[in-house]
Amino acid sequence: MRIITYDSPPDQVRAWLELKGFNSVTINSLGVLTGAQLFSLNKEELKTVCPDDGGRVFSQLTVQKAALERSSGSELQKIMRRRQEKLAANTSDSGVESFDEGNAH
């Protein structure tokens, strides 16, 4: 499944529009934009530029944004989990516990 992101160049945006089956007016009008530019358009702007497909483009972009947010969230969770595991390993290897126990007398 081809996706677009905020970093997508115009050729990738154009390919995504073609894959989704939008008409040539929509592809030619929006296919010159970057992912960030396309994601920044609201439903009314899309309908103005592409009267036939504007609503459907907006719906597809909404789905795409949700997928990006889910994937970036899971990536962040993986990074945080690895950091917590690394911190836990460093703490248990540091001897901090035995030093604290020694001062408890």
Residue pairs with C-beta under 8 A, 6 or more apart in sequence:
2 12
2 15
2 16
2 19
3 16
3 64
3 67
3 68
4 12
4 13
4 16
4 35
4 38
4 64
5 35
5 68
6 35
6 36
6 39
6 68
7 34
7 35
7 36
8 16
8 34
8 35
9 34
9 35
10 31
10 32
10 33
10 34
12 35
13 30
13 31
13 33
13 34
13 35
13 38
14 27
14 30
14 31
14 32
17 26
17 27
17 30
17 31
17 57
18 27
18 31
20 60
22 30
22 50
22 53
22 56
22 57
23 50
23 52
23 53
25 50
25 52
25 53
26 50
26 52
26 53
26 54
26 57
29 49
29 50
30 38
30 46
30 49
30 50
30 57
38 61
39 61
39 64
39 65
41 49
41 58
41 61
42 58
43 54
43 55
43 58
46 53
46 54
46 55
46 57
46 58
47 54
47 55
47 58
48 54
50 57
